[in-house]
Every structure is written in structure tokens, then in C-alpha cells.
Amino acid sequence: MTLKISRETIPTEEIIYNGLQEQGVELDYILPDYFPDIFRLVRCEIIPTVVDYSINGSTLSYELSCEIRLIYCGENNSALQCISQKQTYTKSVELGKSPDCPDVLITPKADHVNFRAVNKRRLDVRGAVSVKITVIGEKKQEIICDATGMNIQLKKSPMKYISQKICGDKTIQLSEEMEIPSTQPPVISIIRCDTRISPIEKKIISGKLLAKGEIFLKILYAAEAAPEPLELTLPFSQIVDMEGIDEAFICNVSAKTTGCNITLIADKNGENRTLKIEPEIKIVCRCVKISEVMAVCDAYSTIYPCESEFSEIRTNNPPVIYAENLRHTAQLAHGDDVPARIFSMWCSPKNINTRVGNDGKSVIISGMLTYSMAAADSSGAITMPDRDEAFEETVSIGDDMTKGAASAEISDISVSYNISDTGVLTARADISVNITLSDSSGFNALTALSVDDSAKKQRDGDYAVKLYFGTDKENIWDIAKRFSTEVEAIMEENDLFDTTLENGRMLLIPIKE
């Protein structure tokens, strides 16, 4: 008689790399002839975007694009002028090992920016961008799922795991021409363009995934007298190749704007009354298939001594995503600090932190909200001030995430404001946030098993039945292993229907030869 062992390979995730890279941003810029002289600098922003990435062996390479957008007032002209320049950097990072089936998350953010006018025609910008990089790979772990022969007894438990993962990305560019309403003045320059993408509708179609959504654009442009707002909604529908995917997969589809080109088109009178708007959208698909295996978590032979090895197998559960709406209110100014006129207001998050509450059934989101506005003071001068406000919100969740982790991504912030009769400027931010809950399950699985058939187990006497007093909640498996007998034999001999004793009682333990 020989011992026959059946094994199964279980894929699990491991963090290959988790780190931060920094990139300095510098611009020494001389105004083209068609721009007026600099009278007063108003605002400067660095907008970083990761355009693309690739992994070659153990090296991750990515392309970082930084748009520098500087706004100023020209001499003898109240209209805002906007300078936009892009800097592109090719970056790389050593991961330490070549990852299998990698999942890559690269998140850039602007850390700071300093700017000054060297003279009326020359601008100097210095800033820094940090890039957070997380690479998750896959490793294989082998477990025992069955064994026969040599009177081996097995204790099995079901174990769920991600058996297959399929990822797919696709970048698309939309194009739409928008005419300025006749009630609004022509465009001098684009000051800013904020985008928001609706939740993605998805459908699996024979190895492909159909993604549908809408992108909402809020545009603020400079006109002769004052900044003017515009809004536009563009639908999109794209098919992403996902070879091997079917209805058994659980899919998470997201989309982000990676850029938006806006071109001014003049009419026959030379006025810019048409905009060609070309947003670029990256669709990201992450799909997993869940399988279940009966894994052996303990084993022994009723006749022969055994040697067993165990390993904790950690399997990641599919992430659970909550879509929540939060509200934050802040007093931005009062009295003489309140602008005489506000043209537009917006809000940006920064330094967002997320953690699971002590109760395990709540998520705490904290960070800073930067309220910004395009406004005019009492003298009519255009200003674009910022105001940082701390916030912390607690969101209740249905799942117990005591041993899990949470992350949050703010997808949209809409801002409204009010100036009270007493001269207090109050802003209200309605925040749409996606909370991702992730956890893993630990399973103590049998990974190696050997039986010594050179000698049988020694018994402490010559008997066929032994009396034993079982305690409350004691497991029959533990009793059978202790006496080198079979679980089924104990249950049959004592008319038991459950493998756990409800109450302490006397048991007859049949001893197997």
C-alpha cells in the first residue's frame, strides 16, 4: 500500500514594490510676441499625469507629463492670459524581481510650485511632483487537496481563491466642437478645464468588455471683461479586448481623464467663438474569477506515524467598492476679505488618508480640501486665491473589515457658495467618493505529508473500545486523531450527527486495527 497525494497550485498576491519617486519641474519661459507684457501674476499650477507605463523584466518604466499652467494679467488689459506648457519625463524604477501577472498603480501629485516674473516678458517656474508607485505580483503556493492509502485520515475545509485574473487598458480620445452661446463673449484663453467621469456601465461580450459612460467638462475661460464658465457632456462607448473573459468573472472598470486639449477656432470676424474639445480617457479593467478547493488542513494515519508540514496560505478576496456622497462646509472669508464678485469656485483634494475604524464597520476619510476661486476685488482686479480646509468624515460600511484595509478615491467635487447678510462667505463641497475595501483570508493548509510504514504506532493496551469523556464544544476530529481512529467510527458508535459536541458526555471510542 502506498500513499497517493493530490496537490493543487494556488495563486496569491504579493507586493513587489511600494515606494515614492520625486521629479523636479523647471520652466524658463519667454512670452511669444502675441502675448501682452506681464503686469501681475495671478496663479500657477502643475498638473501631473502618467501617460503610459511598461514592465521589462524587473524594471518599471513610465512616462510622466507635467502641464504647467500660469495665469497673469497683461498691462493695460484687465483680461486674464493663460500660458500652458508641457514637460515630459521618462522615469524608471527597479522592482527587485520580475513580477508575474503584475497589477500596477501609479499616482502622481504636485507637491509645490514657485513662480516669478523675471521681467515683463520672462517667467521662471520651479516646482516638484511626487509619484506613488505600487506593483502587485502573483506567486504560486502548492497545497494538498487529497490523499489516499496507508489508512490516512483527512480533515478538509473549503478555501476560496482568485484562480484567474485578466487585466485590460485602453486609451481613447473624444472630439467635439462647441460653439460659445451668443449671450457670452468670445474666448481669449482657457483658464482651466475640470473633468468628471460618470460610473462606468459594463457588459461582457465573448472575450471582450463593453464600457459605457459620460465625461462632464467644466471650462473656465478668459474674456475681455471677466472669466466666463462653460459646461459640456460627452458620452463614450468602447470595447476593451479581454481574451478569456466570461460571465463568471467579477469585473471592476474605472476611467480617468489623462488630458484634455482645447483649441480655439476663430469665426469670420476673427473672434474665438468655437472650441474644439478633445479629452483623453484611459479605461482600466480588472477582472477576477473566484474558485473553491477543498484543502487539507490536517492529516494522520490510524496505523502509521506521520510527518506533516503546514503553511499559512493567504488569499485575497475580490475588492468591495462603496460609492458614497459626503458634504463639507467651510467659512472662507468675512467682512472686507469677501470678494466683490465671484466668477467661479472649485475644490481640490490633497493628502487623502483612509483607515478602518476601531469598530471594523466604518471607514474614516481625512485630508485637506483646497477651495479655489476666480474672483474680483473691490477695485475690479482679478484674483484667484486658495484656502486649505481640513476635513474628516466617517462612513459606515456593512462588512466587518477589522482585519482588512480601505482606500478612497474622490471622483468629483461640486462646490456651491453663499454670502450671508452679515458678509460671511460660506462654501459647500458635495464630494463623490469611491471607497475600496480589500481583505485577505488566512488558511493553515497542509503542504507536505509523509508516512513512516517501517513501524506501526504503539498502542497502550489491547482493547477494541475505549471510554472517553468529551468536553463541551470539543471537535470529534481532535478526539479521533488522539486515539488514532476514524471520525466516522466515533460518530456511528455514539449516534452523533455533528462533528462538534454540544455538551460534555461519555463517548465510546472504537479502536481500528
N, C-alpha and C positions, 0 to 999 in steps of 0.2 A: 504494500500500500504506500502510495506516495502523496505528498502534499501538492495540490494544484492551486495556484494563486492567480487570480484575475486582477489586473490593475487598470486604472484609468488616469489619464492626464488631465489635470485641472488648471486652466489659465487663471492667473491672478494679476492684479495691477501692482506696480511698484513705481515710486517716484524716482526718476532718473536724475532730474535736475530741478532745483528750485532756487532761483537767485535773481539778482538785480544788476542791470548794466546802466551806465550813465553815458550820456553823449552831450558834449558842449555844442552850442549853436551860436554862430557868429555871422553877422552881416554888416558889411561896409558898403553902403548904397548911395549912389549919386542919382538924383532925380532926373528923369528924362526931360527934354525941353518942353514937352507939352503939359508938364505939371507946374503949378504955381509955386512960388517960393514958400518956404515954411515960415509961418507966423507963430503957431502954437501947436505943440504936440498934445494929442488927446489921449491916445491909447495904443498899446501894443500887445499882441497875443502871439503865442507859439502854439500851433495846433499839430500835434504829432499823430502819425498814422503808420501802422505796419502794413506795407503794401503786399508783401509776399514773403514766404519762408520756404526752406528746404532742409532736409537732413541727409548728409552724406557720411555714412559710417557713424563715427562718434561726434561729428561736428554739425551744429545747427547754424545755418546762415539765414539772415533775414535782411530785408530792405526797409529802412526807416525813412519816411518822408516827413519833413517838418515845414509846415506853411507858416511863414512869418507875415502877420497882417498888422500893419501900422497905419493909424488914422491921425490926420492932422488937419488944422485949419490953415488955409492959404492967406497970404497977405492981401488986404483989400477985398476979401471974399469970405462971407460967412459960411459957405458950403463946406462940408467935410470932404476931404480927399483920402482915398484909401490906397495904400501900397501893399501889394501882395507878392511875395517871393517864396520860392520853394527851395529847400536844401535837402538833398538825398544822401543817405549814408548806408553803406553796406557793412553790416556787423556780423560777427560770428562768436560762438561760444562753444567750448569743449565740454561735452556732456559726461565724459569719463568712460562711457561704454556705448556701444551701438544698440539703440532700443529696438525691440520688436513691437510692431503694431503701435507706433507712438501716437499719443494724443498731445498736441502742443497748444499751449495758451500763452499768448504774448500780449501784454497790456502796457501801452506807453502812456505817460502823463508828463505834462510840462511842470517843472519844479519852480522855476523863477525866470524872469526876464527883466533886464535893464536896458533902457534906450535913451538916446540923447541926440540932439541936433548939433553936429559939429559946426555947421554954418547953415545958411539958408537953403543950400542945395544938397547937403550931405547928411546922411543918417548913419548912426552907429548903434547896433543892437548886439547885446550879449545875453545869453540865456543857457539853460540846461534842461535836458529831458532825461527822465529815468524810465527804464523798460523792465517790467517784471516778467520773468520767464519761468514757466512750469512745464516740464516734459514728463509725461507718464508713459511708461512702457509696460510690457507684458512679460511675465515669467511663468514657466511651467512647473507644476508640482504634481508628483505622482502619488496616488493613494491606492490602497487595496479596497476593492469593491466586492470581492468574493473569494472564498477558499473552500476546498473540499478535500476529504481524505484524512486519515490519521485521527479520526474522532474529533475533528476540530469543531469548536462551537464559536459562533459569531454573533456579535451584537452590532446591529446596523441602525443607522439613523439617516433620514433624508437630508441631503445637502443641495441647496440651490446655488448656482453659479452662472456667471456670464460666459457662455460657451462660444459665442461668436460676436465680434464687433466689426461693424462696417462704417467707415467714415467717408464723407464726400464734401468737397467745397466747390463753389462756383461763383465767379465774379461776373456781374452783369453791369451794363451801363444803359441807363434810360436817357431819352432825349425828348424834350418838349419845348415848344416856343410859346411864350406867354406875352400877351400884349398888356401894357400898362393901362388901367382904366382911364377913361377920358377925364375923370374928376381928379386925377393925380398928376403931378408934374413929371417931366421926363427925368431919366436917371443920369446922375453924374458919375457915381461909382457905387459898387456894392460894399456895404459896411460889414455885414455878417449874414450867414445863412445857417439856421438851425434845422436839423432834421430829426424826425422820429419815424420809426417803422412799426406798423401795427403787428399784433401777434400773427404768426405765420400759420396759415391753413396748409395741411399736408395730406397727401394721398399716395399710397404705394401702388405702382403700376408696373408689374412684370419686370423686375430688376431696375426700376427707376423710381424716383421720388418726385412728385409734383409739389412745388412750393408756391403758394399764392399769398400776396399781401399788398399793403399800400405804404407808400412813403409820403410823409407830411413835411412840407418845407415852409419855414417862416423866414422871410427875407426882409432885411432892413437895408434900404438904400439911401444914399445921399442925394438930395435935391437942392435946388438953389436956395430955398428959404429954410428948410428944415428936413430932418430924416423922415422917411416915409416907409410904412410897413406893407408887405405883400404876403399872401399865403397861397399855397398850391398843393394839390394832392395828386399823386401819380400811382396808378395801380401797376403791379407787375406779376408775372406768372412765368415760372421757369421749371424745366425738368433737369434734375441732377442725376447723373448716372451713378447707380449704387448696385453693382453686379452682385447677385446672390441674395438680395433682399427680398423678403416676402412678408405676408401679413403677420407672421409670428414674431416679428421684430418690434421692439419698443423704440420709437424714434423721438429725438429731440432736435428740433430745427429752429435756428435763430438766424437773424440777419443784422448786419451792421453797415452803416454808411462809411466807406473808405475815402470818399472825396466827392466834391461837387463843383464842377466847372460852370460858371455863368458868363456868357458872352453877351455884350451889349450890341444891339443891332439898330442902326440909325434909320429913320424914315427919310422921305424925300426932302423934308425940311431940315435935315441934319440933327434931329432930336432923337435921343435914345428912348424909344417907346416900346421896344420889343426885347425880351430876354430869351436867349437860348439856354435852357437849363439842362445840365447833363449830370445827374447824380450817379455815383458808382456804388454798387451794393454788393457785399460779399455774403453769400448764403452758406451757412455751416450746418451740416447734417451729421449727427452722431446717433447711430442705431445699434442696439444690442439685442441679443437673443438669450433668453433665460432657459437653462436646462436643469434637470434634477437627477441626482445619482444617489443610490443607497450606499453610503460609505460605511466601511467597517470602523467602528470606534473602540472595539475591544475584542479579544480572542483568547481562547485557551483550548487545550485538548483534555478530554476526560481521562486519557491514559498516559500521555507522554508530557514531559516538561517542555515548555515553550519559551522562546525569547521574542519579545515584541519591541518595536520602536514606534514612537508616536511623534507627530509634528502638528503644530497648530497651523491649520490652513485658513487663511483669511480671504474671504471672497467679498467683492464689492457688490452691493445692491444697486439696482438702477436708481439714478437720482430722482427725487421728487421735487417738482417745481411749483411754487405758490406765486400767483400773481396778486399783489396787494396794492392798495391805494392809501397813501399817507398824506397828512397835511401838516405844514409847518407855517407858523405865523411869526413875523418879526417886525418890530418898530425900527424903521431905517433912519428917520430924521424927524426933527420937530423945529418949530419956530423958523428962524432965518435960514436954517440949513435945508429946508424943503425947497426943491427946485420950483421955479416959476412955471415950468411946463415939462411934462414927461412925454416923450415920443414913443418909447418902448422900454420894457423891462423884461429881464430874463434871469435865470438862475442856473448855476453850475455846481455839481457836487465835487468834493475832493476829500481825499484821505478817509474813504469809507471803510469802516470796520464792522465786522459781523461776528456775533458769537451766540451760542446756545445759552439760554437762561439756566439758572440753577435748578429750576423745576423740570428741565428737559422738554417742556412743551411750549416754549416760547423762544423767539429769536429777537435779539437786541441789535438794532442797527444804529450806528453813531458815526459822526463825522462833522464835516463843515459844509455849509451851503454858502456859495458866493452869489449875492444878489448884485446884479449889474443893471445899469440903465443908460439910455441915451436921453439927455435932458438939456434944458436951457436954464441958466440962472437969471437973476433979475435984470442983468444987463443985456441978455439975449445971447450970451456966449454959450456955445455947445460944450457940454461936459459929458463924460462917461465914467462916473465913479463906481467903485466896487465897495461892497460891505460884506464881511465874513460873519456868519452866524453859526454857532454850534447847535447841533441837534442830536437828539437821541429818541428813538421810537422803539416800542416793544410790540411785537406781532405774535399773536397766539397761533400755534400750529396744532394739528390733530395728532401727529406722530410723536412718540417718545424718542427724542434724539439725545438722551443723556450721554450716550457713547458715540454720537455722530458729530458731524461738522456741518456748518452752514456758511453760505456765501450769498451776497446780494449784489445785484446789478440794477442800477437806476436806468430805466429805459426812457423816461420822459418826465419833464417838469414843466408844468404850465403855471404862469405867475399872473396874479391879479393884484391890484393895489387900490388903496383908498386914502384920501387926505381928509381928515376929520375937520369939524368946525373949529376945533381948538388948534389946528395947524400941525397935526401929527400924521406923518406918512407911514402907513402900515402896509406891508406886503404879505401876501398869502401864496404859498407854494403848494400846489397839488402834485404829489410825487407818485409816479407809477414805478413799482419796484418788483423785480423777479427774484424770489428767494429760492435758492437751490439747496436742498437737504441731501446729504450723502452720508452713508454709513457702511460699515463692513461687518460681516459676521465671522466669528472665530469658531473653528471646528477642530477638535482634537482627533485627528484621523490616524489610523494605523497605516504606517508607511513601509514597514518591514516585519516579516514574520518567519520564524524558523522553528522546527520541531525536532527535538532530540529523540530519535527512535532507538537509541542504543540501550536504553533502560527505561522501564516503566516507572510511573510515580509510586512512591511508597505510601501504603495505607497504614493508619494507626490501629487497625484491627480487622478481623474477618467478620464482616457483617454486611447484610443486604439493605438494611434500613437504619437510619439514624434519626433520633429525635432532636429537634431544634426549636427554640422559642424565638420566633421572629418578632422584631420590634415594629412599631407603627411607622409607616411610610418607607419601610425597608424594601429595596428592589430585589426581585427574585433572581435576577441575573447575578447580583453580588453573592447571594447565597449559593447558587449553583456553581459558581466559579470557586468559591471557598471549599466546597466539598467535591469538586471535580465530577459533577453530574450534569444532567441536562435540564434546562429551564422547563421544557415541555413535560418532562417526567415529574418534576415537583408540582407543577400546576395540575396535572392529571391526577396525581396521587392525593392531592388535597382539595380537589374541586375548586380550583382558583380560576377566575376569569380575567383578572387584571394582573399585570406584572409588578404592581406596587401594592404592598399590604395596606389595607385600610386601617386595620387595628392590629395590635400585637396579638399573636396567637401561636399555639403549638403547631409545628409542621412535621410531617413525615418526609424524610429526605431519602429517596431511593438511590442507592449507590450502583452505578453502572460499571460492569467489567470492561 
